[in-house]
Amino acid sequence: MKKTRIFPAKTLKVSVIIIYSDRFMQWYNALKIFNFFLTE
């Protein structure tokens, strides 16, 4: 019973981390492009 309760919590955490890292990469790429236009 404990294992079945822990498993969904772990998968939820992993999915949240994936979503946040995806958003972070989008912001990172946007900042890189912005910096490129500033330096040129």
PyMOL Python script that loads the backbone (N, CA, C, O; Angstrom):
from pymol import cmd

cmd.read_pdbstr("""\
ATOM      1  N   MET A   1       0.831  -1.204   0.000  1.00  0.00           N
ATOM      2  CA  MET A   1       0.000   0.000   0.000  1.00  0.00           C
ATOM      3  C   MET A   1       0.869   1.259   0.000  1.00  0.00           C
ATOM      4  O   MET A   1       0.571   2.225  -0.704  1.00  0.00           O
ATOM      5  N   LYS A   2       1.935   1.244   0.787  1.00  0.00           N
ATOM      6  CA  LYS A   2       2.824   2.403   0.822  1.00  0.00           C
ATOM      7  C   LYS A   2       3.486   2.625  -0.537  1.00  0.00           C
ATOM      8  O   LYS A   2       3.622   3.762  -0.989  1.00  0.00           O
ATOM      9  N   LYS A   3       3.897   1.533  -1.187  1.00  0.00           N
ATOM     10  CA  LYS A   3       4.561   1.645  -2.482  1.00  0.00           C
ATOM     11  C   LYS A   3       3.643   2.297  -3.512  1.00  0.00           C
ATOM     12  O   LYS A   3       4.084   3.138  -4.295  1.00  0.00           O
ATOM     13  N   THR A   4       2.374   1.912  -3.512  1.00  0.00           N
ATOM     14  CA  THR A   4       1.448   2.475  -4.501  1.00  0.00           C
ATOM     15  C   THR A   4       1.198   3.952  -4.229  1.00  0.00           C
ATOM     16  O   THR A   4       0.898   4.706  -5.155  1.00  0.00           O
ATOM     17  N   ARG A   5       1.315   4.377  -2.970  1.00  0.00           N
ATOM     18  CA  ARG A   5       1.135   5.804  -2.647  1.00  0.00           C
ATOM     19  C   ARG A   5       2.374   6.606  -3.023  1.00  0.00           C
ATOM     20  O   ARG A   5       2.258   7.742  -3.485  1.00  0.00           O
ATOM     21  N   ILE A   6       3.556   6.033  -2.833  1.00  0.00           N
ATOM     22  CA  ILE A   6       4.803   6.745  -3.121  1.00  0.00           C
ATOM     23  C   ILE A   6       5.001   6.884  -4.636  1.00  0.00           C
ATOM     24  O   ILE A   6       5.463   7.922  -5.109  1.00  0.00           O
ATOM     25  N   PHE A   7       4.654   5.847  -5.388  1.00  0.00           N
ATOM     26  CA  PHE A   7       4.930   5.841  -6.830  1.00  0.00           C
ATOM     27  C   PHE A   7       4.259   7.000  -7.578  1.00  0.00           C
ATOM     28  O   PHE A   7       4.944   7.689  -8.334  1.00  0.00           O
ATOM     29  N   PRO A   8       2.950   7.249  -7.404  1.00  0.00           N
ATOM     30  CA  PRO A   8       2.338   8.374  -8.119  1.00  0.00           C
ATOM     31  C   PRO A   8       2.931   9.729  -7.729  1.00  0.00           C
ATOM     32  O   PRO A   8       3.033  10.630  -8.561  1.00  0.00           O
ATOM     33  N   ALA A   9       3.320   9.867  -6.465  1.00  0.00           N
ATOM     34  CA  ALA A   9       3.930  11.123  -6.026  1.00  0.00           C
ATOM     35  C   ALA A   9       5.254  11.347  -6.758  1.00  0.00           C
ATOM     36  O   ALA A   9       5.573  12.466  -7.159  1.00  0.00           O
ATOM     37  N   LYS A  10       6.020  10.264  -6.925  1.00  0.00           N
ATOM     38  CA  LYS A  10       7.306  10.377  -7.633  1.00  0.00           C
ATOM     39  C   LYS A  10       7.088  10.749  -9.093  1.00  0.00           C
ATOM     40  O   LYS A  10       7.783  11.616  -9.622  1.00  0.00           O
ATOM     41  N   THR A  11       6.130  10.101  -9.748  1.00  0.00           N
ATOM     42  CA  THR A  11       5.878  10.394 -11.160  1.00  0.00           C
ATOM     43  C   THR A  11       5.374  11.822 -11.321  1.00  0.00           C
ATOM     44  O   THR A  11       5.697  12.487 -12.306  1.00  0.00           O
ATOM     45  N   LEU A  12       4.589  12.295 -10.365  1.00  0.00           N
ATOM     46  CA  LEU A  12       4.092  13.673 -10.401  1.00  0.00           C
ATOM     47  C   LEU A  12       5.258  14.647 -10.280  1.00  0.00           C
ATOM     48  O   LEU A  12       5.326  15.640 -11.005  1.00  0.00           O
ATOM     49  N   LYS A  13       6.171  14.358  -9.364  1.00  0.00           N
ATOM     50  CA  LYS A  13       7.353  15.209  -9.177  1.00  0.00           C
ATOM     51  C   LYS A  13       8.183  15.262 -10.450  1.00  0.00           C
ATOM     52  O   LYS A  13       8.631  16.330 -10.867  1.00  0.00           O
ATOM     53  N   VAL A  14       8.385  14.097 -11.067  1.00  0.00           N
ATOM     54  CA  VAL A  14       9.186  14.018 -12.290  1.00  0.00           C
ATOM     55  C   VAL A  14       8.525  14.810 -13.408  1.00  0.00           C
ATOM     56  O   VAL A  14       9.206  15.526 -14.143  1.00  0.00           O
ATOM     57  N   SER A  15       7.205  14.693 -13.548  1.00  0.00           N
ATOM     58  CA  SER A  15       6.509  15.425 -14.612  1.00  0.00           C
ATOM     59  C   SER A  15       6.598  16.931 -14.376  1.00  0.00           C
ATOM     60  O   SER A  15       6.724  17.702 -15.327  1.00  0.00           O
ATOM     61  N   VAL A  16       6.532  17.352 -13.109  1.00  0.00           N
ATOM     62  CA  VAL A  16       6.656  18.778 -12.789  1.00  0.00           C
ATOM     63  C   VAL A  16       8.056  19.277 -13.134  1.00  0.00           C
ATOM     64  O   VAL A  16       8.215  20.372 -13.674  1.00  0.00           O
ATOM     65  N   ILE A  17       9.071  18.468 -12.818  1.00  0.00           N
ATOM     66  CA  ILE A  17      10.453  18.849 -13.132  1.00  0.00           C
ATOM     67  C   ILE A  17      10.631  18.973 -14.641  1.00  0.00           C
ATOM     68  O   ILE A  17      11.286  19.899 -15.119  1.00  0.00           O
ATOM     69  N   ILE A  18      10.041  18.032 -15.396  1.00  0.00           N
ATOM     70  CA  ILE A  18      10.147  18.066 -16.859  1.00  0.00           C
ATOM     71  C   ILE A  18       9.492  19.330 -17.405  1.00  0.00           C
ATOM     72  O   ILE A  18      10.050  19.992 -18.280  1.00  0.00           O
ATOM     73  N   ILE A  19       8.312  19.664 -16.892  1.00  0.00           N
ATOM     74  CA  ILE A  19       7.594  20.863 -17.360  1.00  0.00           C
ATOM     75  C   ILE A  19       8.416  22.118 -17.062  1.00  0.00           C
ATOM     76  O   ILE A  19       8.555  22.992 -17.918  1.00  0.00           O
ATOM     77  N   TYR A  20       8.957  22.203 -15.847  1.00  0.00           N
ATOM     78  CA  TYR A  20       9.719  23.393 -15.470  1.00  0.00           C
ATOM     79  C   TYR A  20      11.019  23.506 -16.254  1.00  0.00           C
ATOM     80  O   TYR A  20      11.416  24.609 -16.632  1.00  0.00           O
ATOM     81  N   SER A  21      11.693  22.377 -16.506  1.00  0.00           N
ATOM     82  CA  SER A  21      12.941  22.422 -17.271  1.00  0.00           C
ATOM     83  C   SER A  21      12.659  22.817 -18.715  1.00  0.00           C
ATOM     84  O   SER A  21      13.465  23.507 -19.339  1.00  0.00           O
ATOM     85  N   ASP A  22      11.505  22.379 -19.257  1.00  0.00           N
ATOM     86  CA  ASP A  22      11.125  22.749 -20.622  1.00  0.00           C
ATOM     87  C   ASP A  22      10.898  24.256 -20.709  1.00  0.00           C
ATOM     88  O   ASP A  22      11.343  24.899 -21.659  1.00  0.00           O
ATOM     89  N   ARG A  23      10.212  24.812 -19.729  1.00  0.00           N
ATOM     90  CA  ARG A  23       9.976  26.260 -19.707  1.00  0.00           C
ATOM     91  C   ARG A  23      11.287  27.020 -19.522  1.00  0.00           C
ATOM     92  O   ARG A  23      11.503  28.067 -20.134  1.00  0.00           O
ATOM     93  N   PHE A  24      12.160  26.478 -18.669  1.00  0.00           N
ATOM     94  CA  PHE A  24      13.455  27.120 -18.436  1.00  0.00           C
ATOM     95  C   PHE A  24      14.266  27.171 -19.728  1.00  0.00           C
ATOM     96  O   PHE A  24      14.894  28.189 -20.021  1.00  0.00           O
ATOM     97  N   MET A  25      14.260  26.079 -20.507  1.00  0.00           N
ATOM     98  CA  MET A  25      15.000  26.049 -21.761  1.00  0.00           C
ATOM     99  C   MET A  25      14.428  27.064 -22.745  1.00  0.00           C
ATOM    100  O   MET A  25      15.183  27.689 -23.490  1.00  0.00           O
ATOM    101  N   GLN A  26      13.107  27.239 -22.760  1.00  0.00           N
ATOM    102  CA  GLN A  26      12.489  28.233 -23.651  1.00  0.00           C
ATOM    103  C   GLN A  26      12.956  29.635 -23.271  1.00  0.00           C
ATOM    104  O   GLN A  26      13.303  30.438 -24.137  1.00  0.00           O
ATOM    105  N   TRP A  27      12.961  29.922 -21.963  1.00  0.00           N
ATOM    106  CA  TRP A  27      13.427  31.236 -21.498  1.00  0.00           C
ATOM    107  C   TRP A  27      14.909  31.430 -21.800  1.00  0.00           C
ATOM    108  O   TRP A  27      15.338  32.518 -22.185  1.00  0.00           O
ATOM    109  N   TYR A  28      15.692  30.354 -21.620  1.00  0.00           N
ATOM    110  CA  TYR A  28      17.133  30.419 -21.866  1.00  0.00           C
ATOM    111  C   TYR A  28      17.416  30.723 -23.334  1.00  0.00           C
ATOM    112  O   TYR A  28      18.262  31.560 -23.651  1.00  0.00           O
ATOM    113  N   ASN A  29      16.702  30.037 -24.226  1.00  0.00           N
ATOM    114  CA  ASN A  29      16.885  30.278 -25.662  1.00  0.00           C
ATOM    115  C   ASN A  29      16.460  31.697 -26.030  1.00  0.00           C
ATOM    116  O   ASN A  29      17.117  32.352 -26.840  1.00  0.00           O
ATOM    117  N   ALA A  30      15.373  32.172 -25.443  1.00  0.00           N
ATOM    118  CA  ALA A  30      14.900  33.534 -25.718  1.00  0.00           C
ATOM    119  C   ALA A  30      15.938  34.556 -25.265  1.00  0.00           C
ATOM    120  O   ALA A  30      16.192  35.540 -25.960  1.00  0.00           O
ATOM    121  N   LEU A  31      16.539  34.321 -24.094  1.00  0.00           N
ATOM    122  CA  LEU A  31      17.566  35.241 -23.589  1.00  0.00           C
ATOM    123  C   LEU A  31      18.808  35.217 -24.474  1.00  0.00           C
ATOM    124  O   LEU A  31      19.429  36.255 -24.706  1.00  0.00           O
ATOM    125  N   LYS A  32      19.173  34.026 -24.971  1.00  0.00           N
ATOM    126  CA  LYS A  32      20.335  33.919 -25.862  1.00  0.00           C
ATOM    127  C   LYS A  32      20.107  34.732 -27.125  1.00  0.00           C
ATOM    128  O   LYS A  32      20.991  35.462 -27.572  1.00  0.00           O
ATOM    129  N   ILE A  33      18.903  34.601 -27.705  1.00  0.00           N
ATOM    130  CA  ILE A  33      18.568  35.348 -28.921  1.00  0.00           C
ATOM    131  C   ILE A  33      18.583  36.846 -28.622  1.00  0.00           C
ATOM    132  O   ILE A  33      19.094  37.636 -29.416  1.00  0.00           O
ATOM    133  N   PHE A  34      18.023  37.235 -27.473  1.00  0.00           N
ATOM    134  CA  PHE A  34      17.977  38.646 -27.073  1.00  0.00           C
ATOM    135  C   PHE A  34      19.388  39.207 -26.923  1.00  0.00           C
ATOM    136  O   PHE A  34      19.678  40.309 -27.389  1.00  0.00           O
ATOM    137  N   ASN A  35      20.269  38.439 -26.266  1.00  0.00           N
ATOM    138  CA  ASN A  35      21.660  38.867 -26.096  1.00  0.00           C
ATOM    139  C   ASN A  35      22.364  38.994 -27.440  1.00  0.00           C
ATOM    140  O   ASN A  35      23.168  39.903 -27.647  1.00  0.00           O
ATOM    141  N   PHE A  36      22.055  38.074 -28.353  1.00  0.00           N
ATOM    142  CA  PHE A  36      22.674  38.117 -29.681  1.00  0.00           C
ATOM    143  C   PHE A  36      22.315  39.419 -30.390  1.00  0.00           C
ATOM    144  O   PHE A  36      23.173  40.051 -31.006  1.00  0.00           O
ATOM    145  N   PHE A  37      21.040  39.820 -30.303  1.00  0.00           N
ATOM    146  CA  PHE A  37      20.618  41.047 -30.957  1.00  0.00           C
ATOM    147  C   PHE A  37      21.198  42.288 -30.257  1.00  0.00           C
ATOM    148  O   PHE A  37      21.434  43.313 -30.896  1.00  0.00           O
ATOM    149  N   LEU A  38      21.422  42.183 -28.949  1.00  0.00           N
ATOM    150  CA  LEU A  38      22.004  43.317 -28.226  1.00  0.00           C
ATOM    151  C   LEU A  38      23.475  43.505 -28.601  1.00  0.00           C
ATOM    152  O   LEU A  38      23.937  44.636 -28.754  1.00  0.00           O
ATOM    153  N   THR A  39      24.201  42.410 -28.748  1.00  0.00           N
ATOM    154  CA  THR A  39      25.639  42.502 -29.016  1.00  0.00           C
ATOM    155  C   THR A  39      25.908  42.862 -30.468  1.00  0.00           C
ATOM    156  O   THR A  39      26.924  43.494 -30.758  1.00  0.00           O
ATOM    157  N   GLU A  40      25.039  42.482 -31.382  1.00  0.00           N
ATOM    158  CA  GLU A  40      25.274  42.769 -32.802  1.00  0.00           C
ATOM    159  C   GLU A  40      25.068  44.238 -33.103  1.00  0.00           C
ATOM    160  O   GLU A  40      25.223  44.662 -34.248  1.00  0.00           O
TER     161      GLU A  40
END
""", "prot")
cmd.dss("prot")
cmd.show_as("cartoon", "prot")
cmd.util.cbc("prot")
cmd.orient("prot")
